[in-house]
Amino acid sequence: MDGIFPLIYACLGYMLIFFFFLVLACVKCLVKEINVNSSNTHAFQGPLRPLVLGGDHSISFPVVRAVSEKLGGPVDVLHLDAHPDIYHAFEGNKYSHASSFARIMEGGYARRLLQVGIRSITSEGREQGKRFGVEQYEMRTFSRDRSFLENLKLGEGAKGVYISVDVDCLDPAFAPGVSHIEPGGLSFRDVLNILHNLQADVVAADVVEFNPQRDTVDGMTAMVAAKLVRELTAKMSK
C-alpha cells in the first residue's frame, strides 16, 4: 500500500495542474448558454460549440455523430494524431480508440477527413484511408506538405469543421505525457501554425489522450494540453 499513495498523489497533482490551466483558458472564453440533456445529440442546443476532453480517442465518434446530426449534415474533420485511428476494429472492438474515424466515415458524418502528423500506420490504416477517401499527411512528407497544411481552408459544402487533437500528434519532446509515444512528431509551433491559419467555421473540437501518469516532466504535457484547449476555444469563439 505504501507504494500506491505516492502514485495517487502524483496523478492528482498533475490533474490539478491541468485543470488550473484549463480554468485560466476558460476565463478567456466567450460564455455561451449551454442546455445539456441526457443524450449526446440532444445536448447540442442553440449556439453551443462543444469542446470535449478525453479520455482516449473513442470519444470522437459519438461526439462527431451528435454534432453532425444536430447540424443536419456532415462536417469536415481536421484530425491531428500520430496514428490514423481508422482501423475496422482493434482487438475485436469496433468502437475502440483505434477505430473512431472508421465509424465516423462509415456513418457519413464527415464529408472530408484530413489526418495530420501520422507516423505510426499499418497497411490496413492506409487501405482504410483510401477506402474512405481520407487525406493522410504523414510526418515523413511534412516538410513538403507544410505550406499547404499551414494554410488550410475547410468547411465549404459542409456544416462546419470539427477539430480532433490527440496530444500524441506532438513530438514527445513537447508532450511526453501520452499513452503511445511516437518520436518524430509535430512541434507545438507546427500545431499552432495549423490552427491559427486555418480558415474555417469550427463548430466543435476535442483534445484527447493526455495521460497524467506519464507526465513526469513538471506537468509539461498538462500545460500543453491546456494551451491547446485555450487555442481551440479561441478559434471556436471567433
Secondary structure, DSSP 8 states (H G I E B T S, - for coil): -TTHHHHHHHHHHHHHHHHHHHHHHHHTS--------SSHHHH--TT---EEE-SSGGGHHHHHHHHHHHHTS-EEEEEE-SS----S-BTTBTTSTTSHHHHHHHTT-EEEEEEEEE----HHHHHHHHHHT-EEEEGGGHHHHHHHHTT-B--TTSS-EEEEEEGGGB-TTT---BSS--SS-B-HHHHHHHHHH-BS-EEEEEEE-B-GGG-TTTTHHHHHHHHHHHHHHHHHH-
